[in-house]
């Protein structure tokens, strides 16, 4: 099939790669320029935490996330560019004043696991000695921690580049906004193109078609700190939103991610910067000597229930509403699209994501 994709963000690239690998010629239309460094995909931290997200997310997100992790392990070695990927679990810690929230975190997850044990293993409570063995840098800083097994992270920016570089039947049309589109056709400023199927992957740009779509602001700070060494992502319990400190190679750390009900596209606010940086400092005082590499803010597309939607009609499929779970569930959603186009059978768990008809 000849397939068009509107939008070269994360889900657009995952769809392009999987469809390209399946033998379909693909045309991607993107109004911006690569590397799309102002997109929410570029700003994302790349956390792959299906159990941690279960604290507030629906079980479906956890199910999609675990499946996506298996896809990451299978697909990343096949890409033509290397991508940093780690599946070394997550640690959750809290200071004394946040102890009630620390305990409530595991209670909410365990309650869901009691009803659906297939969502993962329950968090394991570590004492100070076991916590120190897992993360020596945190020695004597926390009395306890939750060990979340099987979670991971991916370098999102490297992934975006690698997915595009690993396509061979795909034409990438940069600086090419679509003026209109519909089932089987895409119109640009220069001409009207015909396709067998069009995939709408525009994110927040699709708000005219999805009236309930909203933006949720997220903010990240990138640091370099040679004085601190962490082996895995660490989540700090915070009274307003979950905060992660994500270690990357070469002493690089990402601190995020806020979830603010706002569509402001301004730079990082002072309050958020103070909360993010103070979280890093409270985790380890050596972060006081870190170099700030960048601060970024972007808005992620979300529906009222914070679940993704796939809307299908002949010749047109719309994918949207990935919220804060883009990297976590992206490959699983793209796999669903490939199966829909090939009329292949779907896992019954994913059926609730798909509706038919117009948006």
C-alpha positions as CSV (number, residue, x, y, z in Angstrom):
1,X,0.0,0.0,0.0
2,X,1.0,3.6,-0.7
3,X,0.8,5.3,2.7
4,X,1.0,9.0,3.8
5,X,1.9,10.1,7.3
6,X,1.1,13.6,8.4
7,X,3.5,14.6,11.2
8,X,7.1,13.4,11.8
9,X,7.0,13.3,15.5
10,X,7.5,10.1,17.6
11,X,4.4,8.2,16.6
12,X,4.8,9.3,13.0
13,X,8.3,8.0,12.9
14,X,7.4,4.7,14.6
15,X,4.7,4.2,12.1
16,X,7.0,5.1,9.2
17,X,9.7,2.7,10.3
18,X,7.4,-0.3,10.9
19,X,5.4,0.2,7.7
20,X,8.7,0.7,5.8
21,X,10.0,-2.5,7.2
22,X,6.8,-4.3,6.2
23,X,7.5,-3.3,2.6
24,X,5.1,-0.3,2.1
25,X,6.2,2.9,0.4
26,X,5.6,5.7,2.8
27,X,5.5,9.5,2.4
28,X,5.9,11.7,5.5
29,X,4.7,15.3,5.4
30,X,6.0,17.6,8.1
31,X,5.7,21.4,8.2
32,X,8.9,21.7,10.3
33,X,12.5,20.7,9.8
34,X,14.4,17.8,11.1
35,X,15.4,17.3,13.9
36,X,12.1,18.9,15.2
37,X,13.9,20.2,18.2
38,X,10.8,22.1,19.4
39,X,8.5,19.0,19.4
40,X,7.2,17.3,22.5
41,X,9.1,14.2,21.4
42,X,12.4,16.0,21.4
43,X,11.7,17.4,24.9
44,X,10.6,14.0,26.4
45,X,12.8,12.2,28.9
46,X,12.3,8.8,27.3
47,X,11.2,7.1,30.5
48,X,9.9,3.5,30.0
49,X,8.1,3.0,33.4
50,X,4.9,1.0,32.9
51,X,4.5,0.1,36.5
52,X,5.4,3.5,38.0
53,X,2.9,5.1,35.7
54,X,0.3,2.7,37.0
55,X,0.1,4.9,40.1
56,X,-2.3,7.2,38.2
57,X,-2.7,5.8,34.7
58,X,-5.2,3.2,33.5
59,X,-4.1,-0.5,33.5
60,X,-4.2,-0.3,29.7
61,X,-1.1,2.0,29.7
62,X,0.8,-0.5,31.7
63,X,-0.2,-3.3,29.4
64,X,0.9,-1.3,26.3
65,X,4.1,-0.3,28.1
66,X,5.2,-3.8,29.0
67,X,4.5,-4.9,25.4
68,X,6.4,-1.9,24.0
69,X,9.5,-2.7,26.2
70,X,9.7,-6.1,24.5
71,X,9.4,-4.3,21.1
72,X,12.3,-2.0,22.1
73,X,14.5,-5.0,23.0
74,X,13.7,-6.6,19.6
75,X,13.8,-3.6,17.3
76,X,16.6,-1.3,18.6
77,X,19.4,-3.7,17.7
78,X,18.0,-3.7,14.1
79,X,18.2,0.1,13.7
80,X,21.1,1.5,11.6
81,X,22.1,4.0,14.3
82,X,22.8,3.1,17.9
83,X,20.4,4.2,20.6
84,X,21.1,4.2,24.3
85,X,18.6,1.9,25.9
86,X,18.7,0.6,29.5
87,X,16.4,-1.8,31.3
88,X,17.8,-1.6,34.8
89,X,14.7,-1.0,36.9
90,X,13.6,2.1,38.8
91,X,14.1,3.3,42.3
92,X,11.5,5.4,44.2
93,X,12.7,7.4,47.2
94,X,11.3,10.1,49.4
95,X,12.3,12.4,52.2
96,X,10.8,12.1,55.6
97,X,8.2,14.8,55.1
98,X,6.9,13.0,52.0
99,X,6.6,9.6,53.8
100,X,2.8,9.4,53.5
101,X,3.0,9.9,49.7
102,X,5.8,7.4,49.5
103,X,3.6,4.7,51.1
104,X,0.5,5.8,49.1
105,X,2.5,5.4,45.9
106,X,2.9,1.6,46.4
107,X,-0.6,1.2,47.9
108,X,-2.2,2.6,44.7
109,X,0.0,0.4,42.5
110,X,-0.6,-2.7,44.6
111,X,-4.3,-2.2,44.6
112,X,-4.4,-2.4,40.8
113,X,-2.0,-5.3,40.8
114,X,-4.3,-7.2,43.2
115,X,-7.0,-7.0,40.5
116,X,-4.7,-7.5,37.5
117,X,-1.5,-9.3,38.5
118,X,-0.4,-9.5,34.8
119,X,0.5,-5.8,35.0
120,X,3.8,-6.5,36.7
121,X,5.5,-7.4,39.9
122,X,4.6,-5.5,43.1
123,X,7.2,-2.9,44.2
124,X,9.8,-4.3,46.6
125,X,10.5,-2.3,49.7
126,X,14.3,-1.9,50.3
127,X,15.9,-1.0,53.6
128,X,18.8,1.4,53.8
129,X,21.4,-1.3,53.3
130,X,19.8,-2.8,50.2
131,X,19.2,0.6,48.8
132,X,22.8,1.5,49.3
133,X,24.0,-1.6,47.5
134,X,21.8,-0.8,44.5
135,X,22.8,2.9,44.4
136,X,26.0,3.6,46.4
137,X,25.6,7.3,45.6
138,X,22.5,7.4,47.8
139,X,24.3,5.9,50.8
140,X,22.8,7.2,54.1
141,X,20.5,9.6,52.3
142,X,17.3,7.6,52.5
143,X,16.0,5.1,54.9
144,X,13.9,3.1,52.4
145,X,13.1,2.9,48.7
146,X,10.8,1.1,46.4
147,X,12.4,-1.2,43.8
148,X,10.4,-1.3,40.6
149,X,11.6,-4.2,38.5
150,X,11.8,-4.4,34.7
151,X,11.5,-0.7,33.9
152,X,13.9,1.2,31.7
153,X,14.7,4.3,29.6
154,X,15.6,5.2,26.1
155,X,17.5,8.2,24.6
156,X,14.5,9.7,22.8
157,X,16.5,12.1,20.6
158,X,18.7,9.3,19.3
159,X,15.7,7.1,18.7
160,X,14.0,9.8,16.6
161,X,17.1,10.0,14.4
162,X,17.6,6.3,14.2
163,X,14.0,5.5,13.2
164,X,14.2,8.0,10.3
165,X,17.7,6.8,9.2
166,X,16.5,3.2,9.2
167,X,13.8,3.7,6.6
168,X,14.5,2.9,2.9
169,X,11.1,3.1,1.2
170,X,10.1,6.3,2.9
171,X,10.2,9.8,1.4
172,X,10.5,12.6,4.0
173,X,8.9,15.9,2.9
174,X,10.2,18.6,5.3
175,X,8.9,22.2,5.3
176,X,5.8,20.8,3.7
177,X,2.6,21.7,5.6
178,X,-0.6,20.0,4.6
179,X,-3.3,22.4,3.6
180,X,-6.0,19.7,3.7
181,X,-6.3,16.0,3.8
182,X,-8.9,13.2,3.8
183,X,-9.4,9.5,3.2
184,X,-6.8,8.6,0.6
185,X,-5.5,12.1,-0.2
186,X,-3.2,14.8,1.1
187,X,-3.1,18.4,-0.3
188,X,0.0,20.6,0.1
189,X,0.6,24.1,-1.2
190,X,1.9,22.7,-4.5
191,X,-0.3,19.8,-5.3
192,X,-2.8,17.1,-4.3
193,X,-1.4,13.6,-3.6
194,X,-3.3,10.3,-3.7
195,X,-2.6,7.4,-1.4
196,X,-4.2,4.2,-0.3
197,X,-4.2,5.3,3.4
198,X,-3.4,8.5,5.2
199,X,-2.2,8.4,8.9
200,X,-2.9,11.6,10.9
201,X,-0.1,11.9,13.5
202,X,-0.3,15.6,14.1
203,X,-0.6,15.7,17.9
204,X,-1.9,19.0,19.2
205,X,-2.1,20.4,15.6
206,X,-5.2,18.2,15.3
207,X,-7.3,20.1,17.8
208,X,-9.7,21.3,15.1
209,X,-10.7,17.7,14.5
210,X,-10.5,16.5,18.2
211,X,-12.4,19.1,20.2
212,X,-11.5,17.5,23.5
213,X,-7.8,17.3,22.8
214,X,-5.8,19.5,25.2
215,X,-2.1,20.3,25.9
216,X,-0.4,19.2,29.1
217,X,2.8,21.2,29.8
218,X,6.0,19.3,30.7
219,X,9.4,20.8,31.6
220,X,12.8,19.2,31.7
221,X,16.3,20.2,32.7
222,X,19.5,18.6,31.4
223,X,22.5,18.6,33.6
224,X,26.1,17.4,33.5
225,X,27.5,16.3,36.9
226,X,30.7,14.2,37.0
227,X,30.4,14.0,40.8
228,X,27.3,11.9,40.8
229,X,26.9,8.3,39.5
230,X,23.5,6.6,39.3
231,X,22.9,3.2,37.8
232,X,19.2,3.6,37.0
233,X,16.4,6.3,37.0
234,X,15.4,7.5,40.4
235,X,12.0,8.8,41.1
236,X,11.5,11.3,43.9
237,X,8.1,11.5,45.5
238,X,6.9,15.0,45.2
239,X,3.6,16.6,46.5
240,X,2.6,18.0,43.2
241,X,3.9,15.7,40.4
242,X,6.2,12.7,39.9
243,X,9.9,13.8,39.3
244,X,12.5,11.6,37.8
245,X,16.3,11.9,37.7
246,X,17.4,10.0,34.7
247,X,21.1,9.1,34.3
248,X,22.6,9.0,30.8
249,X,26.2,8.3,29.6
250,X,28.9,10.8,30.0
251,X,27.7,12.2,33.3
252,X,24.5,13.5,31.7
253,X,21.3,13.7,33.8
254,X,17.7,14.6,32.8
255,X,15.4,16.0,35.5
256,X,11.7,16.0,34.9
257,X,8.9,15.8,34.2
258,X,6.3,18.1,35.4
259,X,2.7,17.7,34.3
260,X,0.9,21.1,34.3
261,X,-2.6,21.6,33.0
262,X,-1.5,24.4,30.7
263,X,-0.9,24.9,27.0
264,X,1.6,27.7,27.5
265,X,4.6,27.3,25.2
266,X,6.9,29.7,27.1
267,X,10.3,28.7,28.5
268,X,10.6,26.9,31.8
269,X,9.1,28.8,34.7
270,X,11.1,29.8,37.7
271,X,8.9,27.8,40.1
272,X,9.4,24.6,38.1
273,X,13.1,25.2,37.7
274,X,13.5,25.6,41.4
275,X,11.5,22.5,42.1
276,X,13.4,20.4,39.6
277,X,16.8,21.6,40.7
278,X,16.1,21.4,44.4
279,X,14.9,17.8,43.8
280,X,18.2,17.0,42.3
281,X,20.1,18.7,45.1
282,X,18.0,17.0,47.8
283,X,18.8,13.6,46.1
284,X,22.6,14.4,46.2
285,X,24.3,17.6,47.3
286,X,26.9,17.2,44.6
287,X,24.3,18.3,42.0
288,X,25.0,21.8,43.3
289,X,28.1,21.8,41.2
290,X,26.3,20.5,38.1
291,X,26.4,22.4,34.8
292,X,23.0,23.3,33.4
293,X,23.0,22.2,29.7
294,X,19.5,23.2,28.8
295,X,16.0,23.8,30.0
296,X,13.0,22.8,27.8
297,X,9.2,23.0,28.0
298,X,6.6,21.6,25.7
299,X,3.0,20.5,25.6
300,X,1.9,16.9,25.1
301,X,-1.5,16.0,23.5
302,X,-4.0,14.4,25.8
303,X,-7.7,13.5,25.9
304,X,-9.8,13.9,29.0
305,X,-9.2,10.3,30.1
306,X,-5.4,10.6,29.3
307,X,-5.7,7.5,27.1
308,X,-4.6,7.4,23.4
309,X,-7.2,7.0,20.6
310,X,-7.0,5.4,17.2
311,X,-9.9,6.5,14.9
312,X,-10.2,4.5,11.8
313,X,-12.2,5.0,8.6
314,X,-11.5,3.7,5.1
315,X,-8.4,5.5,3.8
316,X,-7.7,7.4,7.0
317,X,-6.5,6.6,10.5
318,X,-5.9,9.1,13.2
319,X,-3.6,8.5,16.1
320,X,-3.5,10.9,19.0
321,X,-3.6,11.6,22.7
322,X,-0.3,9.9,23.8
323,X,-0.1,12.3,26.8
324,X,3.0,11.7,28.9
325,X,3.3,8.1,27.6
326,X,4.7,8.7,24.1
327,X,8.0,6.9,24.4
328,X,6.5,4.3,26.7
329,X,3.7,3.1,24.4
330,X,4.8,4.5,20.9
331,X,6.1,1.2,19.3
332,X,3.0,-0.7,20.6
333,X,0.6,1.8,19.0
334,X,2.5,1.8,15.7
335,X,2.4,-2.0,15.7
336,X,-1.4,-1.8,16.1
337,X,-1.5,0.5,13.1
338,X,0.5,-2.0,11.0
339,X,-1.9,-4.8,11.9
340,X,-5.0,-2.7,11.2
341,X,-3.6,-1.9,7.7
342,X,-2.8,-5.6,7.1
343,X,-6.2,-6.8,8.5
344,X,-4.2,-8.9,11.0
345,X,-5.7,-10.0,14.3
346,X,-5.2,-7.7,17.2
347,X,-4.6,-8.4,20.9
348,X,-8.1,-8.1,22.5
349,X,-6.7,-5.8,25.1
350,X,-6.2,-3.1,22.5
351,X,-9.7,-3.1,21.1
352,X,-10.9,-0.3,23.4
353,X,-8.4,2.1,21.8
354,X,-9.9,1.8,18.3
355,X,-13.1,3.5,17.1
356,X,-14.5,3.8,13.6
357,X,-15.9,6.8,11.8
358,X,-14.9,10.4,11.8
359,X,-13.0,12.0,14.7
